[in-house]
Amino acid sequence: MRRRRLVVGLVLLLLLLALLALGGYWALVFYAAMLAVGVAWLMTYPSLARLRLERFVSDREVEIGERVTVRVRILNAGALPVAWLLLEDLVTPAIDTSSARGELTWLSPGCEVKIEYQILCSRRGYYRVGPLFAEAGDYFGLLRRFLAKPPIHYLTVRPRPLPIGALLVPTSRPVGEVRAPFALLDDPTRPAGVREYRRGDPLRRIHWKATAHTGRLHSRVYEPAVIQGASIVLDFHTASWPEGRSGDSELAVTTAASIATHLRDRNQQFALVSNGLDGARMIEDWPCELDVSSREQAAEVLRRREPPERFEPVTVAPGRSAETLDLVLGALARLHPGTGLTLEEMIAREHPAWPRELAALLIVPELRESLMESIGILRGARFPVAVIVVGGEAVASQVGNLRDAGVTLYHVPSEEAIALLAL
């Protein structure tokens, strides 16, 4: 682009020198060249600035396997025609599209062109759709302008939860109903015995058989219980998931999403804690229209930032509502391996703030000695603990240590194993 402008400038300068030295015929040549450059400038710069852009994205949050339709409408709102126009809707390189995202055309004043394509959401992530890259020029090939135009849209592809316990009836559950340390509410599904009637006991609690047998009113007694739920603690440090285990890391995210959905369906509380990095922090903003020198420079807006060395863990506060599940699935969709806190450091720093009534459900790539120490910290703080090893194999000696500490261990080598979890 700069070379083209330099050549045009040098030609005009030579024509001007010829006009001053020779006059006559060269004056006509100079004026014709100036007229051509002026027309080229009008056809390239003011006309491209008058383009109006609208983008429609059919959905902003989807699950893996779904499709999203994108429609882009470009209108020439100026009074000058655009001689030729090359358009391309720039997206994150990891996105798969079903058709071309570009168009080569020309636009008369008041006319418009539409681009439509579909995004194939084949993997979870946080993706950017836009800006629109526009390249325009004149009939003479003298000038050319490149422009990156907002708006920008962001697409969240959430992991697809899988059913838990579909092939197995749970027997011992680290997550579920547990006996309460003190009575707040009685659970009518957990009978504890019979006692004599007391004033204020509701009629539905009267045990009629005992009343008939003794001749005095008796009431049923139930055990107090609470729904325990879990804090889902996902290890997503870069050192935990080397490049060769990217498939296992995605399996870990799917496992976390499945557990959160399972607890929501059972109306139990759940929370999310991870030492990964929120992908939204790795994408640069593009707030305004910007002139660029080439398509390559325009594509740079899609680059990812280098993640910070230290950052706060990704957390979702405890809850049992559909909104909490949406927050958890959204956080898991944007999750990237982080270089900040290791799992052991995060547990040591963050566990005092975790709700004590929720079990700590650790999702890890392997059992290592340092993790055993962190589990001891959690057990010492009276947290019920369960460990899910994803992909890797558990060491027999460590399995024995977990059993002695009262920690439940699960192994998830594949997606099929998620259905065998008994939580």
N, C-alpha and C positions, 0 to 999 in steps of 0.2 A: 504493500500500500504506500509506504513512504517512497519507494523507488519510483512508483508511477507518478506521484506528485512531483518528485524531483525532476523527472524527465519532462513533464509538462511545463514546469517552471523554466527549465533551461531552454526549451524550444521558444517560449514566449520571450525570454531575454535575448536570444539570438535574433528573433524577428524584430525586436525593438531596436537592437543595434544596427541591423540592416536598414531599418526605416530611417534612423537618424543619419546614417552614412550615405545612403543611396537615394532614399525617397521614392517618389513615383510609384512603380508597380508594387514595391514592397509595402507601401502604405496599405494597399488593398489587401495584400496577404495578411498583414498584421491585424487589420480590423476584422477580417474573416475568422482568423484564429481566435481573437478575443471574443467574438460572437459565439463561436463553437464552444469555447470554455464556459461562457456564461450560461448557454442553454444546457450544457452538461451539468453544471452546478445546480441549476433549477430542477432538473429532472432527477437528481440524485439526493440532495440534502433536504430541501423543504418538503418534497413529496414523501420521503421516508419518515420524516418527523410527524406527518399527518396520519400515519397508520394507527388504527384503533384495534385493540386486541381484547377478545373475550375467550375464556377457556371454561369449559364445563367438564367436571370429573364426576362420574356417576356415583362413586362412593369413596370416602376418605379412609375408612377402616374396614378391612376385609380379612378373611382367613385364607390360608394356603389353599391353592386350587381354584380360587374364584377369579373371575375376570372383571376388569374395570374398563369402562368406555370413556375415552377422552375425545372431546370435540373442541376444535379451535376455530374461531371466526375472526378473520382479519378484514377490516373495512378501510377503504381509502376515503378519509373524511376531508381531504384537501381539494383544491380547485385544479391541481395539476395531475396529469397521469403519471403512473410509475411505469417506465419503459420496460423494465424486466425486473423480476423479483424472485429470489430464491429463499424459500422459507423452510425451516426445520425446527420442530419442537424438541428441545434438548431435555433429556431425562437422565437419571442416574444410570451409569453404564450397566449395572447389574440387572436392570429391568429387561424383561423379554417382551417384545411387542409383536402383534400378529400382522401388522401391515406397515407401510411406509409412513413416517412421521413428517414428511416434507412435501413441497410442491414448488414447481417452477412455473411461473405465470407472469402476467402483466395486469395492471389494474387501472381502469379508467376512473375518473372522479365519481364518487358515490357507489362504486362497485365493491363487491366483497368476494372472498374466497374462503372455503371451509376445508379443514383437515380433520379427519376422523380416524382413530386407530384404537386398538384394544391393548391393554396391559395384561400379560399372563402372570399372575401372582404365584410363581412356582416355589418361592422360598420366603420365609419370614424376613422382616426388615423394615426400615424406615427410609423411604425413597422420596426424591424430589422430582416433580414434574414441572418443567420449565427451567429457564425462560425460553421465549421464542427467539431463535436466531434468524435474522433477516439480512439478506445481502441484496443490494440494488445498485444499478449503474445507469449509464446513458447509452444512446444509440451509437455513439462514436467510440466507445470504449476508453474514454479519457479518464473518467473518475469512477470510483467504486466506494461504496460505504457499507460497513458492517455494523449491525446494531443488535444488542441483546435486550429484549423487552419483557418486563414483568406483565402479569402477576405470576407468582410462584405458588404451586400447590404441593402439599405433602401427603404422601400415601403411607399408611401403616398396614403392614401385612402381619396379622397375628398368627401365632402358632395354633395348630389344630388340636384341641384337647381330644384325648382318647378315653374310652370308658374304663373305669377302674373297678376291679372285683367282678367283672362280668362273667368270669369262668371259675370263680372260687368264692365260697361262702366264708366270710371272715370269721375267725375264731378268737384270736387274741389281737386286740387293736391298740396300737399306741395312740391313735387319734380317735376320739369318740366320746361316749358317755363315761364319766368317771364319778366316783363318790365324792361329794362335796365335803370339805372339812367342817362346815357348819351349815345349819339348815336355813335356807332362804325360801326355796320353793321345793315342794315334794313332787316326785316323778311318779304318776299313777301307773306307769309300766313296770315299776320296781317295788312290789309289795314286800313289807318287812315284818308284818305280824298284825295282831289285833290287840286293842286296849279298850277299857271302858269308855263309854260315851262321855264327852265333855261338852259343856254349853258352848255353842258356837260352831260345833262340827256340822258340816253340810249333810243333808240327807243322803246324798249319793255315796258318802263314806260309810254309812251304817252297814255293818256285817250282819245280815239278817239270820244266817244260820247260827252264828254264835249268840245272837240275841235270843233266838228261840230255845237254844240249848240251855242257856243260863238263866233266862227269865229277866235279864237286864240288858239295856242297850249297850252295844259294843260298836266301835268304829275301826275301820281299817287304818293301818299305819303304813306309810311309804317311805322308802329311802330318799333322802335329799340327794339331788344329782345336778351336775352342770354339764353343758356341752363343751368339751375341751377345745377342739380345733387345733390349729398348728400355725407356727411361724415357719414359712418355707424359706430355708436358707440355701441359696444356690451359689456354689463356688464357680466363678467365671473369670478367674485370673488367667492371664496369658500363659503363665508357666504351668498351669494345671491342664490346659488343653493345647498341646503342641500341634503343629500344622497337620500332622498325620492323623489327628483325632478330631477333625472338624465334624465328622459325622456323629461322634459320641457327644460333642458339645450341643449339637442340635437335638439329640435325643434327650439330653439333660433338660433343655428348655421345654421340650414336649412333655416330659415327665412332670415338671413344675406346673405347667399349664393344666395338665390332666388332674393333678392333685387339687389345685385351686378350684377347678370346676366341680370336682367330686365333693369337696367340702361345702361349696355353695349349694349344691343340690340337696345336701343333707342339713342345710340351714345351720352350719357350724361356722365359727369365726376362723378367719385365715388372714395372714399377712405375708408380705414378701420382703426379703432382705437379700441383697446380692452385692458382691464386690466388683461386678462388671461396670461397664461404662454406658451411659445413656447415649444412643446414637444421634439423638437430636443435638448433642453438644459437638458433634463432629462435622456438621454441615454448615458451611458459610451462608450467611444471609445475603440476599440479592434484592435490596429494597427499591432500587430505582433503575430507570433506563440508562444504558451505558454504551458509549461507542467503543468498539474494539477494533483491532487491526487485522484480525483473521478469525476463521472458525475455530482454530486451535485455542486461541485466547478466550473465545466465548465458552468453549468446553471446560475451561479451567474453573468456571463457577461451580462445577459439579464435583470438584475435588473434595476430599475429606481432610479435615484438619488433623494434625498430630494430637493424639489424646494427651491430656495433662498427666504429669507423673503422679500427682496425688489428687484425690477427689473423694467426695463423700459417697458412701454406699447408695445404691439405688434401693429405695424403700417405698412400700405402700402400707399405710396404717391399717391396723386390724379392722375387720368388718365382716358382715355376712350377707351384704346386699349385692344386687346385680351390678350396681355402680362400682363397688369394690372389685368385683371380678373383672369388669371392663378396665379398671386401672391396672390390675395385675397383668392381664393379657397384653395391654398396651405397653407396659414396661418391659415385659418379656420380648415383645416384638422388636423393640428398639435396642435390646441389650447387645453389647459388643464386649469381647474380652478386654479386660482392663489391666493396667500396669500399676495400679495403686496398692491398696491393702491386700495382703494375702488373706485367705479364709481364717487362719489362726489369729492374725492381727485384728481382723474385723470382729471376730467373736470376743476377743479379750477387751476390745474398746467399746463395743456396742451392746453386749448382752445385758448389762444392768438396766437398759431402757426397754428391753423386750417384756411383753406381758407374761407374768409368771403362770397365768392360767392356761397358756397355750404351749403345746409341745413344740420342741425345737426339732424340725425335720430337715436334716442336712442332706443335700444332694451333692455328691462329690465324685471325682473321677477314680479315686483309689483311696485305700486306707493307708495312711502313713503315720509314722511315730508322732510327729508334731500334732497331727489331728487328734490322736488319742489323748494328748494332753489337754487340748481344747474341749474335748468331750468330758474329760474329768472336771474342768472348770464349770461346765454347764450342769453336770450332775451335782457338783458341790453347791451350786446355786439353786438346787431342787427343781431343775427343769426336767420334765420327761423328755427323753431324747430317742430319736430313731434316725438311722443312717441308711441312705439309698446310694449304693455304688453303681454308677452308670458306665457300662462298657468294660471297665477293668475288672480284674479278678481280686477277690478278697484274700488276704493272708490268713492262714488257718490259726496261727497264734493270736493274731489281733481279733479274729472272730471270737475266740475263747475269752479274750479280755473284755470284749463288748458284752458278751453274755453274762459274765460275772458281774459287770457293772449295771446290769438291768437295762441294757440298750438293745433295741430291736434292730436287726440288720436285714436289708433287702438287696437283691442284686437285679439290675435291669440291663441285660445284654442287648435287648432289641425292643422295638415297639410292641411286639407281641407279648412281652413280659409285663408290660404295664397293666394288661388286663388281669394278671395274676396277683397284683398287689392286694393285700388285705388290710386296709386302713380303717 
